[in-house]
Amino acid sequence: MGSIFLRWLWALPIAGLIWGTAVLAERSGIEADLKARADAALQAAGLGWASATFEGVDARISGRAFSERDREQARKLVAREWGVWTVRDGTELIERRENYVWGAALSAQGVRLSGYFPDPAARDGILKIVKETLPKTRLTDAMKAARGAPDQSVWLPAIRFSLNQLGRLDSGKVQLEGRKLSIEGAARTSASYRQLQHAFSTEVPKGITLARNEVLPAKISPYVWSATLQPNQLALAGFVPGEAARERFMAAIKAAFPKHAVVDKMEVGAGEPRDWLDTTRGLIEVLSKLQSGSVAMKGNALEFKGVAVAQATAESVQNLLGKIGAHYQVKQTVNYIEPTIPTVSPYVTSFLKDAKRFTLSGYVPNQAAADRLVAEANKRAPDHLVVASLAIARGAPEGWSLCIMAGLEA
């Protein structure tokens, strides 16, 4: 009997070991099951930042939450799982940034996002906007999670607006610092530059301030510009270096053509030739001396055409064009309507009549006087060939017409 008792006593530790192993195995299985169900619930609720660990049926949640609301939601989700006894919160909040900055930079390598996002939904929204506004651009996401973002009803529209404008740049960057927007870079085309400036004037989202606009015009090559003068209108086309240059240029236009309608179709573009503003203002001043004309610039080449009323004006314009800056090659064609009438002395008008010819030579005051002389000669010598070699000139003495008519009668 005693030996049997001793045998059972010897077996007790082994039985205890087997029982303990079974209990541990069962507990490990229970903890694994609870963790799997809790983590799945967190993922399904969009709380993937959190994870649960278990000691038996007691849970501990860890991770970095985006808000107090997220922390509370995570605790409640885990606590609702069947078999969970207690929930201990070991989560932390992500950092809070007082200076909340977000930015995007566009280069030949693609678009790079930087700065902060407040939660996964906001990040997903930003990435979706990038794919919509820059669909063929390689994306690098270097954003970090942080609290302190402006109201998302203002902030996300501002990001969409910023990325829309970034898409109009050849290269550059946008940055939101709180509710202040800054942008810099170079426009892709002259049309893009015009669209950008219009957007900055009329489309900036409510609640956002445009703090800095340093967008440069697109570079144009070859740089073209033209002005066409008609009787009551001056038409401008091509490119102007910027709005400040346009303002100064238009001041020169108003001074030179105060009564003309001005049609301005100039676009803003960079890459202008040297001394563009001084040269174009000088050309406008020259153009103002003509009845009609045009000037066209293509790079450093200029072509000037025009018609002056008087020959002297045409000659003056030709001289002025010859003084255009040494950086330009000028091709000019300037015609005139009325030739210059010289003043001569002595003022001689003569007639020579032989057997067959009646020759008129010398000077007359105007074409009407010449026509009258020829008519009188034909009248007085109808059987002769009248040959007129008369030049128009100023300087006729007083009584010239009476003397000439008397001479014809002689």
Steps between C-alpha positions, in 0.01 A plus 500: 500500500777737594688420182192587288466836671868571436452420131212753470699758688788456255259548208349826625774732360472335161123542502540863605745562218263346248207704634705824498613439145144442393386819672777705338424355161134579538577854624736563209228390259245725670736802487578440132131474416413817692787695337403386150137604549589831668756599234256408223234721657746790525605462137138482381421822686791687340703492820793305365741718695394305816577140598397286798697261720353269764588351837235240527176686436638844595581728200756774457473735197813672363576733209496869412150641463408793278246636751338438839191385313705230326641382834152473651367319196785248514435426869130446438557270202738273688278496811204382289682187385357184661726363770684828578491574871686830540664753262805703594583801279869526414456723193655840444394797287708598197699822532326834482651770275419863566657601166305261278674484161419301188676524166549352153797546268493429125816421302614283213518210746132530596300649785612471863254551787631624834373640827216358706164328472250470788366146445499214247179620333658839434816336365295279268308808386823684420642207303175477304519871413860456380396215269215712362699820445839348405400159360821420311745631759716277720399547865720499809311519830713640783208628710488430875205470735444788740214670678421870471370524143258781407133414454500236227204664326747782424829311496420225246347741241814712542716195424294423187531862387875494566554179302290633212732800476810284538386307193526823298869539584797359313665467842439656838341448838196587709481525877219540750607638834181486701262691274768695312583386147833561325595400145814537292631364171476552124181466296489231229354730232377855461143367522589321825637824642180683409290224660713509816463874543124476440473223760694703757269795439165322511524136614699489826288290741308681771699521822837478321739794450740521205810603695757477218472469123838464331398328178713602203365518144582222256817554296417579136734419212508662256360807675243668274318831523318722251312829462273585206385857436176573317330840461317487835640192671823353631507120545762335724582128499772260609659514845583747773748413781260567788212709629732775624659521153153500343396795717805706405464403134131596490587841647724558196218383271254749649749784461574412136141414395262696725207476256545145374317192625759257635441124469733320740536127430845465654568199724752499784817306415862490613807480275474848345797643304729752663356851553155379394304774676713794380510360147125440468416841648735657245334307217157618612619860495632451146177330391300798625655716225343290225158483340508120519756233570611200696796369694572134573764358737631145489789453736755769409353555151271796429294565187352848466255602225315827467359782290558866581306790356809706420832392356685693772317302769590173333866601488489600867348161593770319304768689690339421837476131416868502417569598860316203656720315752799307375343179635241495220510441125253737333339450160298807397271603217361854537312664214336844467202655325619856433857559386694790644463818290835686486542876510710623203662827401511631239150382413512440123218388270576501125336423166671392177307481177643369175341375180355183654530517878386728779721420804413613854776474764601634841284527813134534587341549848279190482355235272194708419724779363689247289176359357377849421822587316481184288135572415578859397795384291283248316238768449744758361704258289258229391724388216802450724600211731496639856784358710481583873811465714375682809592449865297608800685738729442773750636852455289631210515883491188707553300530176661187356173371349423826315856521364491139376164550322630817339808308389287239330323769298826647377 
